[in-house]
Amino acid sequence: MPSLPAVPALPSHMSFFTRLDENERVSGRIALGLEYRGTAYQGWQRLNHGPSLQASLEAALSRIAQAPIEVMCSGRTDSGVHATRQIVHFDTTSARTLKAWVMGTNVNLPRDMSVRWARVMPHDFHARFSSLARRYRYVIVNQPMPPALDAEHMTWHRHPLDEKRMHEAAQSLIGEHDFSGYRAAGCQSSTPWRHVHFVEVTRVGPLVVIDIQANAFLHHMVRNIAGVLIAVGDGRREVSRASDLLEGRDRTLSEATAPAHGLHFVDVYYDPRFELPAEPLGPAGLYFSGEWTGQRTLPASNYQRPVYRGEPAGHLSSPGRV
């Protein structure tokens, strides 16, 4: 894998009120930044038997384009999982202004989905195959009584959690490993190998946040990791539990999968040449906790050769679902 360029310095702030171009009509390959609440959906992927985020977005875009639109996403989230920075792209011959692609689409979307921005992209950009890393945050509200306002956006755990023990346990997951012990039984990925770049467990008041980035994830991988770390944090398991399950490669011996509603897809890392907007990491309660964006230096990996300056994708056939 070629060495990656240093990430350029990012602005210390971003204007949330930058005017969208309402004069120039654009077509071709368009990228969108999307956020959504996944509670009411059966996941990202278009389905015949239930509501999906993909179908809702494509229907809204098709109304604006007055032609069928099919979108590609950076990562397929599972049922009930939220996103603060999902990147999608689509190709169209319908010329519309950026303002129309954003605000017009939002008018036609349900209230639990929102397009944040739109950009015209070169044709070698692909929301899924150009991505170099994906980042998730699992949010736990750790207090004796259940939350009323944020019950659908975080997982409640009533027993005290030791975030330092959780963080210590999580460090054994960093690097290139066979994550068979953390994949769902129905995971369809051709390989269980993934490269975790970092895992951090921190506390922000009553919130305990598991922050993890990797080149890609297996189905339910983050939620299974969260389930193990919660058991370590409340004292049911030893710190060595995370590494023992990693080495054992047997999912049937692990803790229960953590609930979907605590999981948030918060960032996707691309080659800086694509110049996608920098945004604060979510979810909303964590916007101002100190980190603006998740673009950190990526370690080299034997298990992914991403589309990078025109190079072909490697043998990781799918980024997976979490």
URMOFEN-V908776 format. One record per residue. OMEGA is omega as a letter, one per 30 degrees, with the letter a starting at -180 (* if undefined). Layout:
OMEGA
OMEGA
This chain:
l
l
a
l
l
l
a
l
a
a
a
l
l
l
l
a
l
a
l
a
l
a
a
l
a
l
a
l
a
l
l
l
a
l
a
l
a
a
a
a
l
a
a
a
l
a
l
a
a
a
l
l
l
a
l
l
a
l
l
l
a
l
l
a
a
l
a
l
l
a
l
a
a
l
a
l
a
a
l
a
a
l
l
l
l
l
l
l
l
l
a
l
l
a
l
l
l
l
l
a
l
a
l
l
a
l
a
l
l
a
l
l
l
l
a
a
l
l
l
a
l
a
l
l
l
a
a
a
l
a
a
l
l
a
l
l
l
a
l
l
a
a
a
a
a
l
l
a
a
a
a
a
l
a
l
l
a
a
a
l
l
a
l
l
l
l
l
l
a
a
l
a
a
l
a
a
l
a
l
l
a
a
l
a
a
a
a
l
a
l
l
a
l
l
l
a
l
l
l
l
a
l
l
a
l
a
l
a
l
a
a
l
l
l
l
a
l
l
a
a
a
a
l
l
l
l
l
a
l
l
l
a
a
l
l
a
l
l
a
a
a
a
l
l
l
a
a
l
a
a
a
a
a
l
l
l
l
a
a
a
l
a
a
l
a
a
l
a
l
l
a
a
l
l
l
a
l
a
l
l
l
f
a
a
a
a
a
a
l
a
a
a
a
a
l
l
a
l
l
a
l
a
l
l
a
l
a
a
l
l
a
l
a
a
l
a
a
l
l
l
l
*
